[in-house]
Amino acid sequence: MAITASDVNKLRQATGAGMMDCKNALTEANGDFDAAIDFLRKKGQKVAAKRADRDAAEGLVLAKTDGDTKKGVLVSVNCETDFVAKNADFNTMAETIAEIALKNMCADPDALKGQPYGNGLTVAEKLTEQTGVIGEKIDVNYCQSLEAEFVYAYNHPGNRVASLVGLNKPGHEGVAKDVAMQVAAMAPIALDKSSTPQSVVEKELEIGKDLAIQEGKAPEMAEKIAQGRLNKFFKESTLLAQEFIKDNKMNVEQYVQKADKDLKVVGFKRHALGS
């Protein structure tokens, strides 16, 4: 059957694919609109497979909270080039995916990819479709959620890094913002000493001891030196013990309690492109 310009334009509007791709798809599908969409998806799947080993290190990192500010998500929607990351359609898709993550409080990329996106597609299928349309790898490589009595979302300008911070009580948005900015800037590995993974502690002790021995210290002295270096590591790398970026005369925990002695940071999430 004859393929009209109107048919091609309709398919292009529905899929975002190029004019010639849409015309070829309709030709292959003998004018069947749904079959043409399937043809384009299959094309996208082939492109996605070819690009599976490519590094999608650009994109957008988005932090969002719900209307009650008790739930938040942090999502990274990735592509290969900064050019695509600045594309309006890519931005719209990334925002939609982040909203889906928030609605369903998805805690990892696989859970998010299994959610419905719309038009009969899952998020995973939408990513594959857009890989075919855009011609470079499109993926979600990070998704985490956070719940607390108050959750603050911080999106650093440029959307290359974002953070979530949870407090044990509402009413302190300014404090939450400051702490979220601290998280984004200083990339702590844990909330405090007690929440630092044991594997990290053991690794730091081992490194500290080896360095001391290389410096000529006796084994028993090396143990003490390693413990001292570990304490310095906790001060530099755990959120509550870090020097507060706006006032290095106090740490983050002291800043929070200066605002309210009963106020506590109960959790955080952080992600940056390329990490």
N, C-alpha and C positions, 0 to 999 in steps of 0.2 A: 504494500500500500504506500501511497505518497506520504512523505514526512513533511509537514508544513513548518514554517518558521514559528508559528504559534505553539506547535507541539514542542519544538526544541526549546523555546523560551520558557514554557511551563516546566519542563524537566530541569532546566537550568535554575529556575527560581526555587524549585523543590530541593535540589541537591547541592547547588553551588558549584557544580562541575562546569567545565568550559563548554563553549558552544559546539565545537567539533566533537568533543567527547559525548555530548548529549545527542547530537545527530547520529553518530556512529552507534550509540547504545540503542536508540530507537530503531535504527535500521536493522541491527542484529535481532531486536525483539519484535520485528514486524509491526512496529507501531504500538505494541502493548506497553503502556506506561509503567505498570508495576514490574513487568519483566525487565524493562529498561533500567529501572532503579536497581533491581537485583544485579543486572549486568555491571552497572557502575560500582556497586558494593564489592562485587567479585574482583573488579579491577583494582579497587582500593585495597582489598585483602592481599592481592599479589604485590602491590607496591609496598604495603606494610611489611610483608614477609621479606622483601628485598632489602628493606631498610631496618630490619630488626636489630642489626649490629651497629647501626649508626648511633652517635651520641646526641641525645636530645637534651642539651645542656642550657638552652635558652628557654624562654617562656614567661609565665606569670606565677608568682606566689601570692596567694590570697588568703587572708584571715577574715572570718566572719563570725558574728554572734547572732543569736535569735533575739526576738523582741523583748524577752524577759532578762536578757544578758546573764542567763544561767548556763547557757550552752554555747560552745564555739567549735569551729573547725578550722583547720589550716591545710590548704590544698595547693599543690604545685602542678600546673598543667604545662607540659613541656613541648618544645619544638626544637628544630636544629639551628635556626637563625634568628637574629634579633629583628630582621625585617618582618618575618612572620609574626613574631611576638607583638609587634606594634600594629598589626593588621586589625581593623575594627571587627571583622567577623570572628577572628581568633579570640579577641577580647570578650566578645559576646558569648561565645561558646564556653570560655573559661569561667566567666561569671555564672553561667547557667549550671555548669558542673559543680562549682563551689556551693551554689544554693541547694543542689541535689544532695551534696554531702552533708550540709547543715540540716536539711529536712530529715534525713535518715541517720544522722549522727554516725557517719561512717568512720571507722577507726583504722582503716588501711586501704591502700589503692584497690585491691581485689574486691573488697566489699563495695567500694564506690563504683567500680566498673560494671558490677552486676546489676546496678540500679537502672530503672527505666529512664531514658533521656527524653523520649517523645517521638512521635511519628513512627511508632513501632520499633524503635531502636533502643538498645541498651546504651549505657555510656561507652562501653567497650566498642560496640558497633559504630557509634558516632565517631569515636577516635579513629577507627579504621577507615571509615568513610572519608573523613577529613584528610587522612594520610593520602588517600587516592586523589582527592580534589587539589590539595596544596602541593603534593609531590615531595614532602619530606616527613620524617617520622614525627608523629604526634602522640603523646602519651601522658598518663598521670603517674608520676613516680613517687609522690608523697601525699599522704592523707592521714591526719590525726585529729582526734576530737578531744575536747576538754569540758568537764562539767564542774561547777562550783557555785557558791552563793552569788558570786559576781565574776563574770568573765569579761576581760577586755581584749579587743582585737587591735593590733597595731600593724598597719601596712606602711612600710618605709617607701618614700617616694621612688617611683620607678618599678615597684612591685618585683624586686629581685630578692628581697628578704622580708619576712613577716613573722609575727609572734603572737602568742596567746598567753595571758596570765590570769590565773584564778585566785581570788581572794575569799576569805572565809565569811565576809559580810559585805553588803552593798554600801554605797554612800561615800566611796573614796575613789572616784573615777580618776582624779588627778594623780593619786598615788599609783593606781593601776597602770596608767599611761606611762609614768616615769619608769616603773619596773619593766613594763613591756619594751620600752625603748632600750633599757639596760640589757635585756635579754637579746634583742636584735643586734645591738652593738658589740656585746662582750661574749656572746655564744657560750654560756655556761653549760657544763655537761650534766649537772644534776642540781637539785634544789639545795641540798646541804650535804654535809659529811655522811650522815646516816643513810642517805638515799643514793650515794655513789655506788655503782656496781662493784661487787667484790673483785671481779676480774680486773677492773681498772686500778683498784687499790693495790692489788698484788703486782700488777705490771709496774706501777710507779715505784713501789718499794724495791722491786728487782732492779730497775734502772738506777735508782738512787744508790743502792748498795754497790752495783757494778762500777758506777762512776767514782765512788769513794775509794774502792779498792784500786782502781786505776790511778787514783791520786796518791796511792801509797799508804792508805789508812789500814790499820789492823782490822780483821773481820768483825770483832766485837764493837769497835768504834764505827765501822762502816754501817752497822745496823742502826746505831743512834743517829748518824748523819742522814741515813735514808729516811728515818722517821721524821726528822726535821724538814727534809725536802718534801715529804708527803704533806705535812701540815701547810707548807707554803703553797703546794699544789691545790689543796682544798680552798685556801684563801683566794687564789687566783681563778679557780675553775668552777666553784660552786656558787650559785646565785646569791644566797643569803650572806655569804662571807665575803663576796667581792666588794671592793671599794665602790661606793656609789658614784656614778659618772658625773653627777652634778655637784657633788661635795665629797672629796676624797678623805675628809676628816671622819667620815662614818662609813660603815658598810651598809649594804642594802637592808639587812634585817633591822639595824638601828634606825634607818630612815623610815621604814614602815611603822615601827613601833613608836617613833616620835610623833607620827600623825595620829596614832590610836594604839594604846598599849595592848588592846585585845585584837588588833588587826594582824592577820597572818597571810602569807603567800602559801597557797596549798598546792600549786602546780603550775607548770608552764610548758609551752611547746614552741619550737623555733625551727624555721627552715630557710635555707638560702639556695638560690640556683647554683648548681654544680656541686652541692654537698650531698 
